[in-house]
Amino acid sequence: MIFRSIVLFFLGMLPLVVSAQDRVVVNDPSIQFSYVKPSGWEVKDDGYTYEVHVPSIDGAYVSFTYVQRPQGDDYIESLGDKPAFKEDFDFELMYNVADGVEGFEVIEQGKTQIDGTTALWAQFQSLNDGQKSVNYFYMYPKLGQNFKITTTVPALSADTIQKEFEEMIQTFEAKKR
């Protein structure tokens, strides 16, 4: 009876141990961010953009980056929908994200929560080597930074992987070091 109780206790703890092993922590000079990486996905970090690739789908990945917001922008970060932030988001989407992207077309826009903060997002399509891709761009303000997350996947595989992208993004956490 005691043995059975011990086995059940440890089996109950297994999901906690497994999820703790999958949390990846990245330390940058002033920011630490973490997320739960799906098993088998591969990290590529060039020092500016941090990407997590899906090895089973060529061209499918999530990228994370952040940039410092302009100084003096002291509104409450958790709102995320102040007109100035919306303008920053629109500028980022239409001029930085779209720059050099063949076939760029915004499909839909909305809001979600990431890391306890309101994030703005846009779904857009693009062409990569002549093939249509489905992309999502998320941006939210936190810790004096604008965090930017982009997902990219070939259109034919979008329905099979987008939910996993969203689940991974929901595990994203950032804090000051």
Contacts in CASP RR format, 6 or more apart in sequence:
PFRMAT RR
TARGET T0000
AUTHOR 0000-0000-0000
METHOD contacts of the structure
MODEL  1
MIFRSIVLFFLGMLPLVVSAQDRVVVNDPSIQFSYVKPSGWEVKDDGYTY
EVHVPSIDGAYVSFTYVQRPQGDDYIESLGDKPAFKEDFDFELMYNVADG
VEGFEVIEQGKTQIDGTTALWAQFQSLNDGQKSVNYFYMYPKLGQNFKIT
TTVPALSADTIQKEFEEMIQTFEAKKR
19 36 0 8 1.000
22 36 0 8 1.000
22 37 0 8 1.000
22 38 0 8 1.000
22 39 0 8 1.000
23 34 0 8 1.000
23 35 0 8 1.000
23 36 0 8 1.000
23 37 0 8 1.000
23 171 0 8 1.000
24 34 0 8 1.000
24 35 0 8 1.000
24 36 0 8 1.000
24 37 0 8 1.000
24 43 0 8 1.000
25 32 0 8 1.000
25 33 0 8 1.000
25 34 0 8 1.000
26 32 0 8 1.000
26 33 0 8 1.000
26 34 0 8 1.000
26 45 0 8 1.000
26 50 0 8 1.000
27 177 0 8 1.000
28 177 0 8 1.000
29 177 0 8 1.000
30 176 0 8 1.000
30 177 0 8 1.000
31 66 0 8 1.000
31 143 0 8 1.000
31 145 0 8 1.000
31 174 0 8 1.000
31 175 0 8 1.000
31 176 0 8 1.000
31 177 0 8 1.000
32 174 0 8 1.000
32 175 0 8 1.000
32 176 0 8 1.000
32 177 0 8 1.000
33 64 0 8 1.000
33 66 0 8 1.000
33 147 0 8 1.000
33 172 0 8 1.000
33 173 0 8 1.000
33 174 0 8 1.000
33 175 0 8 1.000
34 171 0 8 1.000
34 172 0 8 1.000
34 173 0 8 1.000
34 174 0 8 1.000
35 52 0 8 1.000
35 64 0 8 1.000
35 168 0 8 1.000
35 169 0 8 1.000
35 171 0 8 1.000
35 172 0 8 1.000
35 173 0 8 1.000
36 168 0 8 1.000
36 171 0 8 1.000
37 43 0 8 1.000
37 52 0 8 1.000
37 168 0 8 1.000
38 54 0 8 1.000
38 164 0 8 1.000
38 168 0 8 1.000
40 55 0 8 1.000
41 52 0 8 1.000
41 53 0 8 1.000
41 54 0 8 1.000
41 55 0 8 1.000
42 52 0 8 1.000
42 53 0 8 1.000
42 55 0 8 1.000
43 50 0 8 1.000
43 51 0 8 1.000
43 52 0 8 1.000
43 53 0 8 1.000
44 50 0 8 1.000
44 51 0 8 1.000
44 52 0 8 1.000
44 53 0 8 1.000
44 61 0 8 1.000
45 51 0 8 1.000
48 65 0 8 1.000
49 63 0 8 1.000
49 64 0 8 1.000
49 65 0 8 1.000
50 63 0 8 1.000
50 64 0 8 1.000
50 65 0 8 1.000
51 61 0 8 1.000
51 62 0 8 1.000
51 63 0 8 1.000
51 64 0 8 1.000
52 61 0 8 1.000
52 62 0 8 1.000
52 63 0 8 1.000
52 64 0 8 1.000
52 168 0 8 1.000
53 59 0 8 1.000
53 60 0 8 1.000
53 61 0 8 1.000
54 60 0 8 1.000
54 61 0 8 1.000
54 153 0 8 1.000
54 161 0 8 1.000
54 164 0 8 1.000
57 153 0 8 1.000
57 154 0 8 1.000
57 157 0 8 1.000
57 160 0 8 1.000
57 161 0 8 1.000
58 154 0 8 1.000
59 128 0 8 1.000
59 133 0 8 1.000
59 152 0 8 1.000
59 153 0 8 1.000
59 154 0 8 1.000
60 152 0 8 1.000
60 153 0 8 1.000
60 154 0 8 1.000
60 157 0 8 1.000
60 161 0 8 1.000
61 151 0 8 1.000
61 152 0 8 1.000
61 153 0 8 1.000
62 149 0 8 1.000
62 150 0 8 1.000
62 151 0 8 1.000
62 165 0 8 1.000
62 168 0 8 1.000
62 169 0 8 1.000
63 149 0 8 1.000
63 150 0 8 1.000
63 151 0 8 1.000
63 152 0 8 1.000
64 147 0 8 1.000
64 148 0 8 1.000
64 149 0 8 1.000
64 172 0 8 1.000
65 147 0 8 1.000
65 148 0 8 1.000
66 145 0 8 1.000
66 146 0 8 1.000
66 147 0 8 1.000
66 148 0 8 1.000
66 174 0 8 1.000
67 145 0 8 1.000
67 146 0 8 1.000
67 148 0 8 1.000
68 144 0 8 1.000
68 145 0 8 1.000
68 146 0 8 1.000
69 88 0 8 1.000
69 141 0 8 1.000
69 144 0 8 1.000
69 145 0 8 1.000
69 146 0 8 1.000
73 84 0 8 1.000
73 141 0 8 1.000
73 144 0 8 1.000
75 82 0 8 1.000
75 84 0 8 1.000
75 85 0 8 1.000
77 117 0 8 1.000
77 141 0 8 1.000
77 142 0 8 1.000
77 143 0 8 1.000
77 144 0 8 1.000
78 116 0 8 1.000
78 117 0 8 1.000
78 118 0 8 1.000
79 118 0 8 1.000
80 117 0 8 1.000
80 118 0 8 1.000
80 119 0 8 1.000
80 120 0 8 1.000
80 140 0 8 1.000
80 141 0 8 1.000
81 111 0 8 1.000
81 118 0 8 1.000
81 120 0 8 1.000
85 120 0 8 1.000
85 141 0 8 1.000
86 120 0 8 1.000
88 139 0 8 1.000
88 146 0 8 1.000
89 120 0 8 1.000
89 139 0 8 1.000
92 137 0 8 1.000
92 139 0 8 1.000
92 146 0 8 1.000
92 148 0 8 1.000
93 106 0 8 1.000
93 122 0 8 1.000
93 124 0 8 1.000
93 137 0 8 1.000
93 139 0 8 1.000
97 104 0 8 1.000
97 124 0 8 1.000
97 137 0 8 1.000
97 150 0 8 1.000
98 104 0 8 1.000
98 124 0 8 1.000
101 126 0 8 1.000
102 126 0 8 1.000
102 127 0 8 1.000
102 128 0 8 1.000
102 130 0 8 1.000
103 125 0 8 1.000
103 126 0 8 1.000
103 127 0 8 1.000
104 124 0 8 1.000
104 125 0 8 1.000
104 126 0 8 1.000
105 124 0 8 1.000
105 125 0 8 1.000
105 126 0 8 1.000
106 122 0 8 1.000
106 123 0 8 1.000
106 124 0 8 1.000
107 122 0 8 1.000
107 123 0 8 1.000
107 124 0 8 1.000
107 125 0 8 1.000
108 122 0 8 1.000
108 123 0 8 1.000
109 120 0 8 1.000
109 121 0 8 1.000
109 122 0 8 1.000
109 123 0 8 1.000
110 120 0 8 1.000
110 121 0 8 1.000
110 122 0 8 1.000
111 118 0 8 1.000
111 119 0 8 1.000
111 120 0 8 1.000
111 121 0 8 1.000
112 118 0 8 1.000
112 119 0 8 1.000
112 121 0 8 1.000
112 138 0 8 1.000
113 119 0 8 1.000
114 138 0 8 1.000
114 140 0 8 1.000
114 147 0 8 1.000
114 149 0 8 1.000
114 169 0 8 1.000
114 170 0 8 1.000
114 172 0 8 1.000
115 140 0 8 1.000
115 142 0 8 1.000
115 147 0 8 1.000
115 172 0 8 1.000
115 173 0 8 1.000
115 174 0 8 1.000
117 140 0 8 1.000
117 141 0 8 1.000
117 142 0 8 1.000
118 140 0 8 1.000
119 138 0 8 1.000
119 139 0 8 1.000
119 140 0 8 1.000
119 147 0 8 1.000
120 138 0 8 1.000
120 139 0 8 1.000
120 140 0 8 1.000
121 136 0 8 1.000
121 137 0 8 1.000
121 138 0 8 1.000
121 139 0 8 1.000
122 136 0 8 1.000
122 137 0 8 1.000
123 134 0 8 1.000
123 135 0 8 1.000
123 136 0 8 1.000
124 135 0 8 1.000
124 136 0 8 1.000
124 137 0 8 1.000
125 132 0 8 1.000
125 133 0 8 1.000
125 134 0 8 1.000
125 135 0 8 1.000
125 155 0 8 1.000
126 132 0 8 1.000
126 133 0 8 1.000
126 135 0 8 1.000
126 152 0 8 1.000
127 133 0 8 1.000
128 152 0 8 1.000
128 154 0 8 1.000
131 154 0 8 1.000
131 155 0 8 1.000
132 154 0 8 1.000
132 155 0 8 1.000
133 152 0 8 1.000
133 153 0 8 1.000
133 154 0 8 1.000
133 155 0 8 1.000
134 152 0 8 1.000
134 153 0 8 1.000
134 154 0 8 1.000
134 155 0 8 1.000
134 158 0 8 1.000
134 162 0 8 1.000
135 150 0 8 1.000
135 151 0 8 1.000
135 152 0 8 1.000
135 153 0 8 1.000
136 149 0 8 1.000
136 150 0 8 1.000
136 151 0 8 1.000
136 162 0 8 1.000
136 165 0 8 1.000
137 148 0 8 1.000
137 149 0 8 1.000
137 150 0 8 1.000
138 147 0 8 1.000
138 148 0 8 1.000
138 149 0 8 1.000
138 150 0 8 1.000
138 169 0 8 1.000
139 146 0 8 1.000
139 147 0 8 1.000
139 148 0 8 1.000
139 149 0 8 1.000
140 146 0 8 1.000
140 147 0 8 1.000
141 147 0 8 1.000
142 174 0 8 1.000
143 174 0 8 1.000
143 175 0 8 1.000
143 176 0 8 1.000
145 174 0 8 1.000
147 172 0 8 1.000
147 174 0 8 1.000
149 169 0 8 1.000
149 172 0 8 1.000
151 162 0 8 1.000
151 165 0 8 1.000
151 169 0 8 1.000
153 161 0 8 1.000
153 162 0 8 1.000
153 165 0 8 1.000
END
